Each structure stands twice: as C-alpha cells, then as structure tokens.
Amino acid sequence: MSYFDQRPQLFRILFGIVAAVLVMFAGYNIYRFGKTPSDENIFQNPPARAYITRSFPADLSETSGDRADSIRIGDLILSVNGRKFPSLKEGLDYVSTLNDTSLLIFMVARPPNMARHTYRVRKASMSPDYVRELQPTALVVDVTPGGASDRAGLRVGDHITRINGREFKNVGEADAILRQGQIGNTIDYEIIRNNETLTLHVTLASFGLQFSFLLFFLSGLVYVSTGIFLAEARPQYAATRLLGVFFLVVGYVMAVSIVSRGSESPLIDFLRRWSLVIGLLTGFAVSLHSTHYFPQERPNLIRRRWLRISGYVFSLISLVCVIVLPAWGPAAVVITNGVYVFFVPILFRKDSPVEYRRMNQIVRWTGIGIGASSFAFGFIVGRQGDFVALRFLGPFGLLLMAMPLAYLVTIGRYQLFNLVFRIRRGVQYSFVSITWLLATILVFMVALSLLVQAEIRFPYVRITSSSIEIVDTPASREERNAIERGTVAALAIGLTFTIMRLHKSGGRFLSQKFHRAQYDYRQMGRELAEVMSSTLSMTHLAKGIVERLASLMKLKRVGLLFFRDQQVCCAHEAYGFDGSTWEEFCLGINDQWVDGLKPFDQEVRVDILPGPLKAALASKEFFYVVPIWSKERLVGAMLIGEKMSESAFTPEDREFLGAVARQASVAIENAFLYEELAEQERLKHELAIARRIQLESLPQTTPDVAGLQVAGISIPALEVGGDYYDYLNGDARTLTVIVGDVSGKGTSAALYMSKVQGILRSLHAFGLSPRELFIRANYLLCKDLEKRSFITAMGGTFKPAERQLTLSRAGHLPLFHYSTKTKHTSKIIPRGLGLGLAAQNIFADELEETTISYDAGDVFVFVTDGITEGQRESGEEFGEERLMELLTTSAHATAEQIKERLIAAVEKFAQGARQHDDQTVVVVRAM
C-alpha cells in the first residue's frame, strides 16, 4: 500500500499545487507568445537550397500536388536521380560526370504549397546556370490574410534572406531578430521571389494565435482538466492518481510546446524546455504504470515491481541521453518511449482477465488509433515540412482529445471509482444542434468560396429591346463581368436557400430525435378533453389522462391522484413506474399532502413544497405538482416528471398543465356528482341552521341610550355571511357600535365573523377604547387567521352627555356623517389597517383614534361594502355618492327610517340583480 493510499488528502493538496503552477506557467507562456511582436506569417527552414532560376520544359513522371509540364522558377531541387547532395557544387559535379543524352530525374518541392514533383529531363536541356544555391533563408509557408506581412506584400513561397540587413543561419535566428523589433515599428525584409531580390517594409503587430495553434492548445487544456478532475475527485485510488498525473503532464506538454518561442529571460527558456522534456518522459512512465490499475487492478502486474520501475528507469535514461547527446532529439524520445510503453503491456496481455480486456477495449483501440495517427502525422511532417503541421495541427489536436474522452467514457460506462457520468439530453441536444449549425455554416462557406473561385464560362448573350440573341462574338470585359456577377449572385441566393432548407430539415430531425418537437397545444387539449368526457369511471379517467399526457408531452413519468373530501386518495394512476413502486408510494399519501398543496392554486415546483412532501416527490423524480381545484376544494393533483428531452418546462407548458387541471376538475366533479348531491342536501340543511344561529347572534334588540336613536340590520348574501355588527354597551350613558366585514363570504366568512364577535365582546368587558379593542383583537386574530383572510372593522364609542364620538377604523369603509350645522354629509376616514393583516407593532402604529364632536340632529351611518358595491346586472355600483345624497335628503327622518330607506334604495338600484355580497347598515342619530 502506497503512502498516498493512506493520505489521499495530502496527494490532493500536492497535486493541486503542481497543477496550479503548471497551468499558470502555460497561461503565461501563451500570453507572452500572444504579445510577442510578429510579422503575422509563418516561415520554416527550406527543404533544400538548390533554387531554380529559370523555367525549362520537363516531363512530369509523378506528382503529389498540382500538375505542371515544366520546372518553374523558385522550385527547390530535393534530389537528382534519387541522390541528395549536401551542396549545389556536389550536385553539379555529379551531373557533369554524365553525358548529354543522360536522363536526369529531379524531385523538386514547389512553393507556395510545397507540393513535390518528379520530372525527367535530358542533361542537354538544362544548363548549370538554371540553378543557384541559396544562402540560409526562411521560407514563408503561411501569411495571415490582412496581416502585417500581407499588407507589406509578402507572399507564400518567398525566401527571406535578411531582416533589417542582418543575415541568419536558420529560422530560429531569424525569429530572434524579428522579436528584437517593437510593436508598431517597421522592419525591412530582403526577399527572393522569382529569382529577383526585393525589399519589403513590414510594420510589426502584436502576435495573435493561429486557429490550428489555438485548437491544439485547447486540446492540451482538455487533458489538463481531465487529469485535475480525476486526481482531485478520487485521490484515494491509485488508478485516478496515476491517470491524473498522466493527463496533467501530457496536457501541459501539448499546451506549452506548440507556442514555444525564445524569451528575453534565459530562466524562462530553461524552465520551459526542461519542463517539457521531463513532462513528456514522465507521461510515458506514468502511462505504463497506470495499466497496472486501470480499468481494474491486475495483481499479476503489481507483483512485478520491476515492470513499473522499468518505465521510470527508461524515461530517466532517455533524459540522460537528451542531456549528454544533444542530437538525441524530441522525435527519438517520443518514438523510443512510445514503443516501449506500447509493447510492454502486450507481452502480458494474455495474462489479463477477460473482464479487464472487455472493459479496456475503448481505451486500447483509441490508443492504437492515436498512436498510428501520431506516427503518420510525424512521418508526413518530417517529409513535407512544418507547413503540414500548421495546416493539420488543429485537427490533430481534436483527434488527440479522443484519449481523455475514451477514459471518461469507460469510467462512466462501468461506473469506476464510484463516478457516474451522465450527459443530460438537454446538453446533448445543445451540443448536437450547435454542431449541426456550425457544420451547415461551414458547408455554406466552403460552397460559397468554391462558387466565387470557380471559372464559369457562358455564351455571349445580347439583350436588345426586341430580342435576346446568343452570338459567337466575345463579350466585352464589362459585359462578361456583369454576367458573371449576376450568375454568381443568383447561384449564391440558390445556395443560401438550399443550405437553409438543409439546416431546417436537420433541425426537425434532431428535434424529433431528442423529443424537442413543438407541441400542438390545441390538438393536445382536444385529445385530453375527449378522454375526460368519454368516461365516468374514476380509475379509467385517471389512467386515460396519465397515458395521454405522457404521450403528448413526452414525459418520463406522470402521476395522478384524486382526493375525496380533501383527505382520502380515492384513485391513483401513474406512467413510468412499475406497479409495486407506485403502490408503495401511494400508501404513504396522507393529510399532509392536502395541507401541503392547499396554499398553491396553480402548478408549483416540488422543491418549494413543505419538507416531507418535497422529499417524497423528489425521491420519485417528480418536478412539478399541479393541484386540481374545484369550487375551492382540492380534488386532485397531477405529478409531473421530467421530459424525455430533459429540457426545462416552458411557460406554455405550465399554462397548458394548468388548463388540463381545470378541465380535469370538471371531469372529476362529474364523477363525484351523485355523491356530492346527497352531501349538498345535507349541507343545505345545516346551512339553514347556521343562518338562523348567525342571525340570532346579531343584536336582537336596539339599545336604549339617552340622546341617541339607533337602528341596524345585516342581510347575508348567502345562507350565512361574513358581515357583522354589534352594540357593546358599557353602561346606559355610552354606546359602542362595531361594524365588521370578513374577507370572502359564505361559511368560512361566517365562522370568522363568529370568532371576531366573541373576541370583541370578551375584550370590551375591560372597558377599552375602540383603538385598544382593535389592537388586542388583532393580536389574537393574527395567530389563527389564514393568511388569505382578514377582517375590516369600524368601532365608535358615543358619549351623548358630552356629544362626542371616539372612532377607530381598521381598514373599513368610511363613517358617513351628516352635520346639521353645514347641512352636508361628509366621510370620516381615520388611518388604520385591517385585522389580521400586519404584526402587532405595525398594526398599532397605523391605527388612529379620532374624537368627533357632534350636535343634535347629526346622523352617523356605518355600512359594509355590500351597500356601496350593490350592483346592477350591468355592473354599475350604488356607490358612496348615492349613499351620501340619500343621507342628506333623509337626515330629518328617524334612524329606523333612514336604515329602511337606504336598504330600499340599494334594492331598487339593483333592479332585481342578485345580491352578491352581505349588506350591513347601522344608523345612529343624535337627539
């Protein structure tokens, strides 16, 4: 057992430090590379120095590029008759030994594309003056379009001989001279083009990254990220530690090596060079070591300590060779170590278990494919030059990314190291869609580029005012240009529409494949409505809704519960479960379900439900719950799981589910209809009793208080109501009038009204003012009142002897006061909040108490909103103005007459319309 098996956290810390250092160094390296002055071209050492100075005919025997029937100016002679010569003089000496009729076979490299051609030439057809030997030059193999070199006129295939008048031995020295320049300054390039010497003035720019370089760099970061993830996530396993180190060092080598350039700091150059060498050799050794543990431990290999040690020893020997033998280049290191790491496991493959071989197939074949590709890439680059590396480096980097992907796929497929990888379908769809979009754009750009570059020849068409003629006479240049531009434009338009249709067709296919097709909500609504209207059986109804909803919305699972009396789950059906799992789940349904869903009147996410309900639903992978309400009763709940597309639910989806719930409520009501009819009859009888009790709880007699006439009435809109009035007499010299209105109406409002009445009567025994009465009542009501319910109230204490009224208003309608002095009716509106709406301190701060003096003949009217909001069929309301006008004209009447006239006026105004709210009136007239 290794030390890190016992201390995985220590490995995690040390690995994290090393990874951070390497990532920062790689980032610094690419930053420095990107900020280096550049002429925005790529040059390399030419493959040969024998330069053709004059074109001459030759027979083409074989080619690896464009076809030509002559050797051209600028071609570089690679070999003569299959022989390579260190210098031009030696080559000419060899040719001079042949007679004039001898056949010379030349292999030449042709800039700018560096294609290689083999030509046959008679010696007599070629003069030694046709070739010259170049001094050391830098051959330009790529020029950034629009870049500094392109603007200066530099072309691919040019040979740079001097930079600012300075010669160089190789491209390394040329690059060093270049980097001595300053960004924005101009340097002089002396070049050879078509055997002519030219001088170009290049203004240096800040260097950017070639796209191929960037892709390869990003591929290295993928390796680094994979290594950090494996090592940091599971440091307790030897396999993840080794793989983490392997991917980290290989990714570092990829990220740093491709953008390596000389630095002004020798230390930085030293660190970069040797960190690359050590990282490369460490990667090979660790890779061999990891085969002992991945994908399964192999005891037969672990017992052979010499085997894993040999990999590190071989890497150490390679490092010594690199130090002692400078000629021992990177290629030799890669080849020898790669061969060793590849063939050693093969020797013991027969001893590996069958399960090991099965689990390792993806990694093994990916490694073989990458190894073969790497060998082919290196071989081609070695023969064709660095320009091939520039062109194919990006795709090669993408190919290398297959290795970490193969490891991750294997880990995820067999859930190794307790790691479970699962790419959600939403991510898959996004990736495939973006890839398809980029592919269509790429096809369009390539096709458009080919179209623009194509030479399209048309017969000359002459269009006159009376005819269209096709003639043999060549068209003028202007006419040809116009025809060609028009044709290219028409073809480009056709190409655009074709690509757009192709993209849309592929998009539709992907939408269907990933279940992303748009829903036809109307059709879905019709199909569900048909299911709901075609059956009265509770079980069949639930099953039909569940199956159709899962099919139409492409859901992984759906559940449907029906509740009787908001307590008993009387039916339950589901899609996406086996029978036993769903049954066990439904057995756990209790009153907490209804209580947990009651606060929600529309679809709600599972994660905001109360704790036990949330846990139960989340364990079954439900995402949404859609309560089904009917007549303010929770009659069911739809449980919605994830979409098969694994995409988020849209507002349209949620709106549709809400509509389904509303439709389902009707169907459920139909199923419950007969049972509810009997229940309604019973409730009707009980409500009649409740109405009688409520009316009897209101004041049955009018208090006799000297100096005051009092009259009051309350008319419920339904059997029972939420309006309330009361006379709280402390003694014969005072009268406290309370008028209240509970939010809502019907039974619940009536029950709250009774509770409020009891509280106020109990508290008034303490001789409290209206303000103190409301403050204490609010304290008690806030504890028990539902959040959606509240009570408005108006309380006034009359003191006839002093002709004063002490008034407080808890969010109620104004008090209407007719003054005999002004002959005018006004509204008195003290500040205050409704009971049960706010905490005690806020309620008390807002509640105002007002003292009003009055005279004999003054009239005070307390009403609820059933009076002022009494409606006609048209929706027009009685309003406060009509009330005030009636009070002004009726102020001379008695309190009883004013009350009756007001009730009659509201009834007459309604013109027979149904009373929609409770109506309460209390009139107090001063004598």
N, C-alpha and C positions, 0 to 999 in steps of 0.2 A: 504494500500500500504506500503510495507516494505521500509526501508531506502535504501536498495540496488537497489530497483526499480528506485529510483531517482538518485542514484550514482553508476551505473554499473561499471564505471572505477575504483572506489575505491575497489569494490569487486574483480575486476580483479587483481589489484595490491596485495591486501592482500592474495588472493588465490594463486597467483604466488609465493609469498614469502613462504607461508606454504608448497606448493608443492615442491619448491626447497629444503627446509630444509628436508622434509621427504625423497625425492629422494636421497639427499646426504647422509642422515643417513643410508638409505637402502643400498646404494652403499658401504659406509664404512663398514657396517655390513658384507656384503658378501665378501668384500676384506679381512677384518680381519679373517673371517671364512676360507677363502681360504688359508691364510698364517699361520694358526694355525698348530703346529706340529701334525702329525697324524700317526697312525699305519696302515692306509688305510684299516680299516674294520669297520663294524657296529655291535655294541653289544647292548643288552637290558637286562632288568631285567627278569630272567627266570619266566615262568608262575607258577612254583611250585618248591619246594626244596627237594621233595622226589625222590631220584635218584636210579635207578635200577642198582645194582652192578653185576648182573649175569643173563644171559638169561635163560628163562624157558618156557616150552610149555604152550600155552593158546589157547582157541577157539575164533576166531575172530567173533564178533557178528555184528559189523557195522564199517564202516571206512570212513574217509574223506581224504584219501591220498593213498599211496602205500599199497599193500596188504602184510600181513605177518601172519605167523601162530605161532608166539611166541612173548613174551615180551622180548625186547632186552636190552643189557647193554646200559646205557645212557638215556633210556626213563624216562620221568618225570611223576609221578603219580599225576593226577589232582583231582580225586575223587574216592571214594570206595563206591559202592552201592548207587551212586548218592549223597553221602555226602562229603563235603570238610572239611578238618581239618587244624587248624592253624599251627600245628606242627606234625612232624612224630610220636612223642610219643603218641599223642592223637589218631592218626590213628591206631597205633599198639595196643593201649589199646582197641579200638573198635573191631579190628579183633580178639583179644584174647577172647572176650566175645562170639564168635561164635564157634560152634562145627566144627570138622574136615571135616565133609561132607558138610558144608555150601558152597554155591556158591557165590564167590566174583566177582563183576562186576567192573572192573578197566577201568577208562578213562585215557589214557596216551597221552602225547604230545611227538612226536619223532623228535628231532633234526636230521639232519640239516634242513629239510623242515617244521618242526613244524606241520606235519600232526597229526590229532587226531584220535585215535583208541579206540574202546571199546572191551574189552576182558572179557571172562568168565573163571574163574579159581577156582578149588576146593581149600579150605583152606589148605588141607593136601599137595597140590602140591607146596606150597610156604612157604619158611622159612623166618622169620624176618630178617635173615642175607642177604637176597636178595636185601635189600633196605637200603639206608643210607640217612641221612639228610645233605644237603649241607650247608656250611656256605654261607653268601651272596656272590654271584658271578655275573659276567657279561657274558651272553650267547651270543656267536658270531653268528650272523644271516646272515652276508654277508662279503665276503672277496674279495677285488679288485684283479682281476687276474693280476699277475705280480707285485703287490704292495708290500709294506714293509712286511705286515703280511704273504702274500702268499710266499714271498721269505724265511721268517723265518720258514715256515712250519705250520702256524696256519690254522685251518680248520673250516668250518661252523659246528656248534654244539659243539665246545669246550667251556668249562666253565673256565673263567679267575677268579682265586681265589686271586692272589696277583700281584701287579705291583711294581717292584723294592723292593720286600719284604714287601710292605705295603698292609694291608687289607683295605677293604672299605665296606660300608653298602649298597650302591646302585650304579647304573651306573653313577649317577651324580658325586659321589665322585671318581669313577674310572676315569671318564673323566677329572676331575680336576687334579688328579695325573698325568695322561697322558700329560696334557698341560704344566706341570712343566718341562717336558723334553725339550731338544733342538734339532732343526732340524739337522739331521746328526749323532746324538748320539744314542747309543744303550741302550735300556731298557730291563729288564728281566720280562717275563711273566711266572707266575706259573699257569698251566692249568690242568684241569681234562679231560682226554679223555679215554673212555672205562674203567673207574674206575681206571685209572693209573694217577699218578701225573708226569707231565713233565715240564721242564723249557725251554722256547724258548727265543732267543735273537732277538729282533726286532729293526732295525735301523729306526728311525723316519724320515718321509718325510714331505715336505710341503703339506698341505692338498688340494686336488682337490675337485671338486663338483661331486657328483653322478648325473648321467644323469636324474634320476627322480627328484632330488632336483632342477636341472637346469631348467627342464621343468616347474615345479611349480613356480619357481622364475620368469621365463619369463611370465607365465600366470598372475602373480601379476603385472608385468610391463605393460601388455596389459590393465589391469584395470586402472592403474595409467594414462596411455596415453589417454585412453578414457575419464577419468574424466577431465584431463587437457584440452583436446580438446573441450569438451562441455562447460566447465566453461569459458575458455578464448575466445572461438569463439562467444558465445552468452550470455554474462553475464547479459543482460537486462531481461532475462526470469527467473522466479522463478524455473521452472522445470529444466533448464540446470544448474542453480546454485546448486540445491539440488542433482541432479544426478552427477554433477562434484565432490561434496564433498563425496557422497556415493562411487563412483568408486575409488576416491583417497585413502580414508581411508581403504577400503576393499583391494585394491591392495597393499597398504603399509603393512597391516597385513599379506597378503599372502607372500610378498617378504621378510619380516623380520622374521616371526615366524618359517619358515621352516629351517632357517640356524642359529637359536639362539643357542649360546653356551656361557658359562661363560667368563667373561673378567677380565683382571687384574684391570680394573677400575670399582669400585663399582658404580660410577656415570653413566657410560655407561650401566651397567646392569640394574640399576634403571630406566633410561630413556627408555630402550628397553622394559622392562617388562610392565611398566605402559602406555607407548605409545601404546603398543599392546592392552592392556585391554581397554583403553579409545577409541582407534580407532575402536575396534570391537563393543563396545556398541554404539558409535556414528553412525556407519554404519547402525545398525538396526533401530535406531530412525530416521535417515535421510531417510532411505528407506521407512518407513511408511509415513513420511511427503511428499515424492515425489509423492505418489499415489494421492495426492490432486490435482496435476497439470499435471501429465503425464498419457496418451498422450494428454489429454485435461483437462482444468480446470474443477473441479467439485464443483460448488458453494455450493451444499448441504453439502459437507465435509468441505469446507473452513469456512463455517459459524460455524461449531462445533469446536471451538478453543480447547476445552478440549481434542478432539481426537488426534490432532497432539502433543499437550503438553504432553499427557499421554505417548507417546512413549519416550520422553526425560526423563520424571519422572521415568518411568520403568527402563530405562537404568541407571539413577542416583541411583536408589535403588539397582540395580544389582552391581554397582560399590561399594556402601557401604557394601554390603554383601561380596564382594571379599576382602575388607579391613578388615572388622570385623571378618568374618568367613573364615579362610584360607582354610578350607575344601571345600569351595564353589569354585570348580574348573572351568576351561575353558569350559568343556563339559556342565556343568549345565548352565553357562551363555549363551552359544550358543543355547541350547535347549529351555530354557525358553523365551529368547528374540525372537528366531526364531518362536516359536509357537505363541507368541503374535503378531508379525508383520504379520504372515501368516493369522491368523484367524480374526483379526480385520477388514481388508478390506472385508472379506467375509460377515460380518454382514451387510454391506451397499452396497453389490454388486447389489441387486435388485433395488436400487435407481439410479444406474448409467445409463446414456443414452445408447441406442443401439449402437450409433456410437462409444462411448467410449469403449464398450465391444468388438466391432469389431476391433478397432484399437489396442486394448491391448491384443489380442489373442496370438500373438507370444511371447510377454514378459511374459504373465501369464503362458502359458504352459511350457515355458522354465524354469521359476522359479519353477514350480511344479516339473519338471523333475530333476532339480539340487537339490532341497530340498530333494526329495526322494533318489536321489543318494548319497547325503551327509549323510543322516541318515543311509543308508545301509553301506556306507563306514565306518562311525564311529562305527556302530554296529559290523562289521566284524573285524575292528582293535581292538576294545575292547575285542573281544573274541579270536582272533588269535594272536594278538601281533603286535609289531612295525614292524616286518619283512614284514607284509602285506602292511603296509603304505609305506615302502621302495619300494616295487615292484610295487604298483599301484598308487603311488603319482603322477608320471608324467602323466599317462592317466587321472587321476582325475583332475589335473590342466588343461589339454586340455579340459575336459568336462566343467569346470568352465568358460572357455573363451566363452562359448555359451551365457552367460548372457550379456556381453557388446555387443556381436555381435547381439543379439536379439534387444537390444535397438537401435543400429545403423541401423539395417535393418528396424525397424519400423519408425525411423526418416526419413530415405531415401525414404521409400515406400510412406509415406504420406507427405513428404517434410515439416516436422515440423520445426518450428523455422527458417524458410527461409533457411534451409540447404538442399542442393541437393547432394546426394551421387550417384556416378555412377562409377562403376569399369569398366574401359575400357576393351574391349575384348582382347586387347594385354596382359594386366595384367592377365586377367582370363586365357588366353591360357598359359602364362608362369607359373602361379600357378598350373594349372591342369597338364601341361607337367612335371613340376618338381615333383609333387606329384606322377604321374604315374611312373616316373623314380625311385623315392625312393621306391615306392611300389614294382616294379619289382626287384629292388636290394634286398629289404627285403625278398621277396618270395624266391629269389635265395639263399640268405644267410641262411634262415631257412631250405630250402630244402637241401642245401649242408650240413648243420650241422646235420640234421636228417640222411642224407646218410652216413656221416662219422661215426656217432654213432651207426648206425644200425648193427646188427649182421647178416651177410649174410653167410649162410652155403651152400656149394656146394659139390657135389660128387667129389671124388678124380679123377682127370683126369691126366693120364700119357701119355706124348707125347714122342714117340721114333722116330727114323729116318725113320721108315717104317710104323708107325701106331699111332692112337690115341685110348687109352683104358680108359674105366671108370671102376674102380675097387673098391672093398669094403674096401681095406686096407687103414687105415687112412694115410693121407699125413703127412709128417714131418712139423715141425713148420715153417721152412724156405719156404717150398713149399706152405703151406697154406697162409703165409704172402704175398708171391709173387702173388698168385691167387687173394687174397682179394684186394691187392693194385691195381692190373691190372683191376679188376672188378669195383672198386670204381672210378678209373681214367676214365674208359670208360663211366660209368654212369654219372660222373661229366661232361664229354665232351657233352654227350647227353643232360644233364640238361642245360648246358650253351647254346647250340643251341636252345633248346626249349624256354628258357626264352628270348633269343634274338629275336626269331620269335614272341613270345608273345608281347614283347616290341614294335617291329616294327609294328605289327598289330594294337595295341592300338594307336601307334603314327599316323598311317594312318587314323584311325577313328577320332582322335582328330583333325587332320589337316583338314579333311572334315567338321567336326562339326564346327570348328572355321574358316573355309574358308582359311586354310593355305596350301592347296594342291599346289604343284608346277605346274606352267603353262607350257603348251607345246606351246612355242612361235611360232614355225613353223606352227603348226596347226592353231593357232590364226591368224597368218599372212595370211594363205591361205583363211580362212573364211572371213576375212575382205577384202582381195583382191577380192574375189568373189562378195561380196556386192558392192564394188566400181566399178566393171566392168560390173555389171548387170543392172545398171540404169543410166539414164542421167538426170532424174528429180532432181533438186536441193533439194527439200523438201524430196523426198524419199531417196536420197543419205544421207542426214543429219540424217534422222530418222534411217536408216539401220545401219549407223556407230555407232550412240549413243547406240542403243539397243544391238548390238553385242559386243561392247566394254564393256558395263556394265555387260553383261552376262559372257563374257570370263574372265575379270579381277576381277569379283566380287566386283564391285564398288557400293557405296550407291547412288551416283548421278554423272551424266555426262552431260555436255552441249556442243553444237557445234554451232559455229557461222560462217557464210560465209560473207565476205566483198567484195563488188564490188567497184573497184577503190580505195580501201583502205579507204573508207569513209562510204559507205552505207551498213548496215547489211541487206543483201537480203534474208537470210534464217537463221532460228534458231530452233533447236530441243533440247530436254533435256529428261533425265531419272531421276526419283526420285523427281519430282516436280508435284504439281497439275497445271492444265492449267493456272489459273489466276495468280498464283505467278510467274510462268516463264514468262508469257506475260508482267506483270508489270516490271519485271527485264529487259527484252529485250527493253522495251520502253526507258529505261534510257541509252541505248548504244549510244554513240556519237563519235565525232572525238577524244576525249581523249583516247578512247580505243586503236585506232590505234597508236596514238602518244605514249601512254604508253607501247605498245608492240613492237614498232619499234626497240628499242635498243637490243632486245633479238632475237637471231636466233635459240634458242633451248628452251627446257622446262625450266620454271622458277617458283620458289615458289611464291605464292601470297604475302607473307609478305615482299618481296623486290620490289614490284611494286610501282609506284607512289601513293601518298596518296588516292585520290578519287577512283582510280581503285582498290586499295588494299581494301578499306573499302567496296566497292560494292561487290567484290568477297567473301571477308571473311564473310560478312553478310549472304551469301547463302551457306556457308560451303564448298567452293571450296579451294583446297590445291595447285593445280598446274595449270598453264596455258601453253599450248603447241602451240606456234604460227605456223601457216601453211604458209610457204613461197613458192612462185613460181616465178622464174625469178625476184628475188629481190623485189617482191611485197608481201605484207601481204594479203593473200586471205582468211584466216580463223583463227580460234582459237578454240582449244579443252579445255574445262574447266573440270578439273578432281577433283572429290570429294574424300572423304575418302574411304578406302577399307572397305568392310564388316567385315574383320578380325581386322580392326583398327590397323594394323601393318604399319610400315614405308615402303615407296616406295624404292625398291632396285635399284641399278644402272641398272640392267637388265630391270626392269620395265620402267625406264626413257628412256633407249635406245629403248625399244620396242615402247613406245609412240612417240619417235622421228621418228622411222621407219613408224609408222602409219601416222604421219603427212606428211611425204614425199610421201607416197602412196596417201594420200588424196589430196595432192596438184595436182597430176596428174588427179585424178577424177574431181576435181573442175575445173581444166583447160579445161578438155573435155566439161564440162557443159557450160563454158564460151566461148567455141571455136568460135562459129559463130559470137557472138557479138564482140569478140576480133579481128576477121579477118577484119571486117569493120574498127575497131579502128586502126588496124595496117596499113591499107591502108592510112588512114588519117595521121597517124604519119609518114609514109614513105614520103609522100609528104612534110610534114612540116620539116622533117629532111633534105630533099634535099635543102629546102630553108635555113635551118640553116647551112648546109655545105657551101653553096655559101656565106652566110654572114660571116661565120668564116674565110673562105679563103680570103675574101675581107678585113677582119680586119687585116690580116697579112701584113707586108710591101709589097707594090706593086712595089716599085722601089728600086734600090740599091743606097745607099748614095754615093756621090762623095766627098771623103775625100782625100786630097793630101797625098801621101805616103802610101796609103792602097788600096788593092784590096779586095772587099767584095762580097760574094755570099752566098745566103741562100735559104732553102726550107723546107717545112713541109708537110708531107703526112699522113693524118689521116688513121687509120686502119679501122674505121667505117665511117658512113656518117659524123660524127663530131668527134673531138678528144680533148684530153687534153694537147697536146704539144703546145708550144708557143715560138715564138722568135720575137724579135723586135730590131729596131735600134733607139736609143734615142739620137738624135743629139742636143747637146747644142749649138754648132757653127760649122763652117766649119773646125776648126782645131782639133776637137776631135770627137771620135765616141764611144758611149756606146752600147755594144751588150748585150742583155739579152736573155737567153735561159732557158725555164722552162718546167716542166713536172708535171701535176696534177695527183695524185694517181687515178688509175682506168682509164676508158676510156668511150667513148660514150657521151651521152647528159649531164650527171651531170658533167663529167670532162670538157666538152666544156664550160659549164656555169661558172664553177670556173675559167677556163682559161680566159674567157672574163672579169670576175671580177678582176683577177690579172692584166690583161693587162691595164684596166682602172686605177687601183690604181697606178701602176708603172709609167704610163705616166703622171698622175697628180702629183705625188711626184717628178718626175725628173725635173719638171719645176723649182724646188727650187735649182737646181744645186748641188744635193747631190752626194757624192761618192757612189760606189756600196754598201759599207758596211752600210752607213746611210740609203740608199734607202731600203735595205732589212730589217733593224731594224724597220723603220717606217711602212713598209708594213706588217711585222709580227704583229705589234701592232693592226693594223686594221683587219687583217685576223683572228686572234685568237678569236675575238668577234663573228664572223659569220660563221666560218668554222666548218663543222661537225667534231666530234671527230675522226671519222674513216678516214677522208680525210686530206691530207697535200699536200704541193707543194715543189718540189725541184727546185732550180734555180741557174744559174751561171751568174754573171754580171761582165763585164770587160770594163773599160774605156781606150781607146787607145789615146795616145798623140804622133802623128807622129813626130812632131818637136823635141821632147825630146827622141823619140824612147823608150817610157815607157808604160807599161800596168799595171793599177791598178785593181786588181782582188779580188773578194769575191765569196765564194761558199756556198750556203745554202743547203747543203746535196745533191748536184747534182753530176753527173759523173765528172771525172777529165777533165781538159783542156789539150788537146794534142798539144804539141809544138815541131815543127821541127826547129832545130838550124842549120844555115849554117856553123857555126864555127866547130861544132862537127860532122856534117853530121848524126845526131842521133835524133830520136823522143823520147821525154820524157813526163811524166804525171805530171801536176801541181795540187796538191790537198790541197788547204788551208782548215783549220778546219772550220766546221760550221754545224748547224742543219737545217732541212727542215722548211719551213714556215708553221706556224700553229701547230707545234708540242710541243712547250715549251713556258713558260711565258716569258715576255719581258726581265727580268734581266738575266735569264738563256740563252736565245737566244743570247743576246748581248755579254755575257761573252764568249760564244763558237764561235762566228763569227769572223773569222780572215780576215784581209785585207792584200794582198801581192802586192808588187810593183816589176815588172819584166822589165828588160832592154832587148831589142832585137836589131837585126841587119837587114839590108836589106836582103831580101830573106827568112827571117824566116816566118813560116806559123803557124797559130793558128787555131785549129778545135774545135768548140763547137758541141756536139751531145747530143741526148737523148738516153735512153736505148732501144728504138726501133731499133737503129742501132747496138749497141753492142750485143743485145739479139735477133737479127734476126735469125730465126731458120729454120732448115730443118725439114722434116717430122720425121726424127729420133730423133729430139730434140736437136741436136748439134747446138750450138750458134756461131755466127760470131766472137764475142769476141773482146777484146781490142787489142790483139796482131796483128790480121789481119789488124785492122784499122791503127795501128802504122806502120806496114810494108808497107801498101799501101801509107801512107803519106810520108814515107821516099823515096819510089821509085817515087812518083809523085810530090815531092816538087818543081821541076823546072817548073811545069805547072802553069797556071793561077788559080785564086781562083775558077772561074766558072768550069774549067776543073776538078779541084780536087773534087769539090762538085759532079759533074756528075759521075766521076769515082767511088767515094765512094758509091753513090746510086746504080750504076750499079753493083758494086762488091757485095753489100748486096743482091740485087735481084738475081744475078747469084748464089750466095752461097745458097739461099733458095731453088733453084731448083723447083720453081713453088709452093712452100708451101704457104699457106695463111698467109698474113701479120697479125700478132697477136697484134701488138702494133704500136702506132703512131711513125713516123720516122721524125726527125728534124735534119738538118745539117746547120751550119753557118761556113764558111771558111773566114779567114782574113789573107791576105798575105801582108807582108811589102815590100815596093818598095825601 
